[in-house]
């Protein structure tokens, strides 16, 4: 090998070694860098948020996953994600680090659509994916209320679980709660009109309007098609009958039976 080749090889080895040393030093420096406080981004699908940035920070701090003077090497993104995803209010999360000691926590919250009050005094939230949230430490969401003769256990249940387990389909009302509340909350006509769903001992659902004091006999809710059909008939009554007859004229609206809308007028001699 000639002299020029030796010089080129020596320079290459020197540069490579220097770069490798700098990388090791930089990596060691980076691992010992004290991290800044995380930037916490909370994504909310609806208008109601179960958690805010401070509450998320406090929970992670209590779990010792965030602490003052925490170094880059002590950051455990996957452990933080697992901890966040185990929280009932959170749908999913992502934790990642940027250069310069910056790191990000992104959280996507569950979207509550109904609050269920059981016969024994417990309350749960039902989200837009059919999952039950058994607690909300600091927040009360303004959503559709479901109450009445609800005796089945709801904690730990979810609509997807019921759908995928045939043995649960015949003895779980949660699936029915979800069908009604999911339709009502997404419908521009019914969402501002219906405030409560009541489950009677007979198994029939009764809708309670926000405006007026009519009793809306809904009946069962065993399929999405059934719920849609009944809600469509109810909207026809509200749009085509109520504006002409008046909101106080009817005592009961019944859409329980297929293809029918039965309105029972209030007895004029009877006090309201």
Secondary structure, 3 states (H helix, E strand, C coil): CCHHHHHHHHHHHHHHHHHHHHHHHHHHHHHCCECCCCEEEEECCCCCCCCCHHHHHHHHHHCCCCCCCCEHHHCCHHHHHHHHHCCCCEEEEEEEECHHHCEEEEEEECCEEEEEECCCCCEEEEECCCEEECCCCCCCCCCEEEEECCCCCCCCCEHHHHHCCHHHHHHCCHHHHHHHHHHHHHCCCCCCCEEEEEECCCCCEEEEECCCCCEEEEECCCCHHHHHHHHHHHHHHHHHHHHHHCCCCEEEEECCCCCCCEEEECCCCCCC
